[in-house]
Amino acid sequence: MTTPIHTAPFAPARWKLAPGRTVLLVIDPQNDFLHEEGWYAKQGIDIGHMRRILQPTTELVAEARRKGVSVVWTRHGYADAAEAGPFLELRPFLKDGGLRRGTWGWELYDALDVRPEDPVVEKNRLSAFFNTNLEEVLRDLGAETVLIGGVLTNQCVAATSKDACFRDFKPIVVEECTGTTLPHLQDPAIEMMRVGWAEVRAVTETIDELRRLPA
């Protein structure tokens, strides 16, 4: 009788940052998600877990800039319910406002170091690649390894990192730079990405590797 060989159904990704071909992508760090006066907080949603991204993201962005790594931002929003599509039915607290294009809440969080030269991709679906120019932006920047942070871990971060892999980028999700409205979904979402299509690593490890990149 042949003894079955048991092998793991996946191999954890471990990708070195590609010098000159690494981009930092920060997903939807907007006032409506992260600010105490934003729409989510005003609707009584606990934004504490999302706000945990602010300090590590600030540190990561600063180190990326020191090494000449481009920073790309996305922001989620729409003009009305028709543009938002059926997904809005799953978020009734957004029916009368929140994430509306052109509003203060739709803008990127003021305390983050967003610069005029940074590409900002506007989206209206979970994946930042859907009907946007994100792929073109990343190709133009020569991206190979894409560091990813932002909100929400189990939604836009998961969807965007998966689509990045589908386009043959190497997505690296920086765990402390992600957050969600439902903290009990953080670990399952991170594990799903780790075993499915992305590397997941700590912010300290990411910053250490950035520091080792040639200037």
VENGISUL-V561509 format. One record per backbone hydrogen bond with DSSP energy under -0.5 kcal/mol. NH is the residue of the N-H (numbers start at 1). CO is the residue of the C=O. If there is no record, write none. Layout:
BEGIN
nh | co
NH | CO
NH | CO
END
This chain:
BEGIN
nh | co
6 | 4
7 | 5
13 | 194
19 | 17
21 | 18
23 | 145
24 | 70
25 | 23
25 | 147
26 | 24
26 | 72
27 | 25
27 | 149
28 | 26
28 | 74
30 | 28
31 | 107
32 | 105
33 | 30
34 | 30
35 | 31
38 | 35
40 | 32
42 | 38
43 | 39
43 | 40
44 | 41
45 | 40
47 | 45
51 | 47
52 | 48
53 | 50
54 | 51
56 | 52
57 | 53
58 | 54
59 | 55
60 | 56
61 | 57
62 | 58
63 | 59
64 | 60
65 | 61
66 | 62
67 | 63
68 | 65
69 | 64
70 | 22
72 | 24
73 | 119
74 | 26
75 | 121
77 | 123
78 | 99
84 | 80
85 | 81
88 | 85
89 | 86
90 | 87
91 | 88
94 | 91
95 | 92
97 | 94
101 | 78
101 | 99
103 | 100
107 | 103
107 | 104
109 | 29
112 | 109
114 | 112
115 | 113
118 | 115
121 | 73
122 | 120
123 | 75
130 | 127
131 | 129
132 | 129
137 | 133
138 | 134
139 | 135
140 | 136
141 | 137
142 | 139
143 | 138
144 | 21
145 | 21
146 | 170
147 | 23
147 | 145
148 | 172
149 | 25
150 | 177
151 | 27
152 | 179
153 | 179
155 | 152
157 | 152
158 | 152
158 | 153
159 | 155
160 | 156
161 | 157
162 | 158
163 | 159
164 | 160
165 | 161
166 | 162
167 | 163
167 | 164
168 | 165
169 | 164
170 | 144
171 | 169
172 | 146
173 | 199
174 | 148
175 | 173
175 | 201
177 | 174
178 | 175
179 | 150
183 | 181
185 | 182
186 | 183
187 | 183
189 | 185
190 | 186
191 | 187
192 | 188
193 | 189
194 | 190
195 | 191
196 | 192
197 | 193
198 | 193
199 | 171
201 | 173
206 | 202
207 | 203
208 | 204
209 | 205
210 | 206
211 | 207
212 | 208
213 | 209
213 | 210
END
